[in-house]
Amino acid sequence: MHRRFLIILLLIPALLTIGARKKSKPLTVSFHLETSQEDGPKFAIPVKLGSERRQYFFKRSPEFTENDIAYYYPFMAKNGSTFGVGFKLKPKAAVELKALALNFQGKLLGTRIGSTHYSAVIIDRPDTSGVITVWEGLTQDHLKTLDKIIPHAEKVVQPGGGPRSR
């Protein structure tokens, strides 16, 4: 009897630990600053981009993630077959983006969406909008999954353009 009680007592923390685990997110969105190959594999991720599949390197640790995004808004890309997305950053992240744009003009800001979409934009001027844009390459499936982790602009922004009060 004592033995059964001890076994049950030992199993309770294990069961609680299993139940307390967070479910993994279906998709990760992250933004990474361009770096060089000299930073090594611990700090730099190699990514091939563009039609020529040119090799670039991005910092392994992101500047921003889906936790820094207030909402997203999709649009049909110019190629007519894929979608683009504008990611509106939360106020604190928008200030950080502005500082990043001032300090790293000429560098790329890479976007990783899940494990299937990589793209980049060049930092060419200071940003005051707090928006990072992915211009093309996203599928309907990407958008459906984004809906699960980031609010859609239609649910956050009023028709006049300002955010809804909560």
PyMOL commands that set and color helices and strands:
alter all, ss='L'
color gray80, all
select helices_A, chain A and resi 2-20+37-39+66-68+91-103+140-149+153-156
alter helices_A, ss='H'
color red, helices_A
select strands_A, chain A and resi 29-35+44-49+54-59+64-65+69-76+83-89+108-113+117-122+131-138
alter strands_A, ss='S'
color yellow, strands_A
deselect
rebuild
show_as cartoon
